[in-house]
Amino acid sequence: MGYLRDKVLELERELGKRFIGNREAIHALVLNQLHQRSASLIRAHRGLGKSTLMILLLKGICGDDMVVISGASEVKRGEVVGRLHIPSLERDGVEKVLWAAFTKAKGKGLDEVNRLNPYTSANVHHLMQFGEVWAYGQKTVVGDYGLLANENPGDPTTFIHPPPFYDRFDICVYLNSLTWREKFQLQELLDKYEGQLVESMPQVLSFEELQEARKEVSSVRLSPEILGQINLIVRDFQVCIRNREESEVKPPALCEGCHFIRDICSSIKEPPSERSTAVLTHLAKASTWLDGSVSFETLLNACLWVLPHRLSLVRVRNLLQDLGSLLDRERAKMEDRDSRKQWAILNELYKGYAPALYKLGKEAAAEDIVFAEELMGLEGRWVREGKLSSEETLSAQMGWSLPGVWKGERAKGR
C-alpha cells in the first residue's frame, strides 16, 4: 500500500508543479482516479487552464495511451465509437468494425464537452453507463479507464445536454482565476519549462499500478458512522414529505404551507441521484487510503464536488456559495441530531414499539424530515400490528401521508 500511495501523492505533486492555484480541485481530481472507470468534469470560464489540467492528469496516469476528443471540431461517429472496414465489406460482404482509438485508450479526454453534438454525447453517455460501445450492430467492452472532460457552460455555442449525461460524471470541480501573486508564479513557471508545461509532464505511475491502487481503495472498510453520515447527507438533499419526485409541481410552489418550509429540502428544486451516495463512498475510501483519515467535514467538502452537477436549487446566485450555505445548515442539523440523541432513540424503536420513546421520537420528528420519514415507516407497521391507532400517529396529526398503510385502513382506524 505504501509504494502505491507514494506514487499517487507524487502524481499530485507533479501536477502542482505545473498548475498554479486550485489545489483543492487538483486533490479532488486525484482522489477521483482511485476507483474503476472514473469520470471527472472540470468547469471554468475560457482561459483558466481547464484543458491544460485535463491533459496533465491524463499524461500523469496514462502517458501516451490517451485520446482527446474536441467538441470544438465536427466529431464524427468513427472518432468516438468505430467505423466499418470497407475492404472487408466489399470483398467478403462482412461488416467488420474498426473500433475507434478513443474506445480503446486507457485515458479518455473530452475537451469542451458542452460543444459535443447530442449524437456524440449520447455515445459517450452509453460508454460511461455500461462500459461498452455499439456500432453497426456490434459491441465491444471498453474495460477500465480514466475519463476527464472540461467545459465552459457559459459558452454561447453550448449544447444543452440532459441531466442524466452529467450525472455520469463522478465529480465536477470549478477552477478559479489566478490571484495577483499567482500570476507572477505562472510567468516564472512558463519561463522554467520554456512554455512546455504539458510536454514536460511525466507518466508518474503506470495504468496497471493505478488499477492496483484502485483495488486497494475498494477494499477499504469505512466505519458505520461514516457510512451513516454519507447516507444521511444525501437523503437530506433528496427527501420531500410531499413526494417532489412524483409531483408535477416543484418548489417553491410545492412547499407552500409545508411544515418543513425552512428546512434544506425547500431549497432543492431537483434532488441529486443515488449516484451521489456511491461517489461519496468512493471518495471517503480514497481519502482514507490516501490522506489517512476521513471525517464528517471531509464529506461536506466533497459534496461541493459531488452535488453541483446533480441537483438544481430553487434560487441561485452563486451555485457553490449557495450550496455551501446549505452544507453549513446541514452541519448545524447534524449537531442538533446528536444533541437530541435521535439515532439512539430510533435504534430502540426499530426493535419494537415503546410509548415513552415514541413520544420523544415524535418531538424530534417535528423538527427533522428524515427522522419523520423513518418514524412514519415504523408507525405504518405498528398500525398494521394493532399497537397504535392511526389517529395517534405523527402523520395523522401533521396531515402527512402515512407510508405502508392503505388509505381505507387509515380512515377506518384499523
Order of alpha helices (4+ residues) and beta strands (2+ residues): alpha-alpha-beta-alpha-beta-alpha-beta-alpha-beta-alpha-beta-alpha-beta-beta-beta-alpha-beta-alpha-alpha-alpha-beta-alpha-alpha-beta-alpha-alpha-alpha-alpha-alpha-alpha
